[in-house]
Amino acid sequence: MLDNKELKDYIMEQLFDLKDVRNIPMMGGYIFYYKEKIFGGIYGNGFMVKITEAGRKYMPDNDAEPPYEGAKPMFLVTILEDRELLQKMVKEMYDELPERALKKKRR
């Protein structure tokens, strides 16, 4: 089993062709962005993505579960090994994802 850093590196390799994917470390895991919209992250359970119609299309047998207590449910990614399918899903998810919230400036 891969540790979080190895999993992050593997996911970035799988999504390399999309170009606009980045990640940031967050509370022991990683948050993933595509064109500056958050689409998923690495949590204790593994790599999970937000619930979208694209996610349902590419992972139809997937049940949503929260990545941690009190969080909104997400899909555990089951197509990680299929680079082409994973990239298609992330691209199609983009229009369904909310815009990134702007940070308020401190006074």
Buried (B, 14 or more C-beta within 10 A) or exposed (E): EEEBEEBBEBBBEBBEEBEEBBBEEEEEBBBBBBBEBBBBBBBEEBBBBBBBEBBBEBBEEBEBEEBEEEEEEBBBBBBBEEBEBBBBBBBBBBEBBEEEEEEEEEE
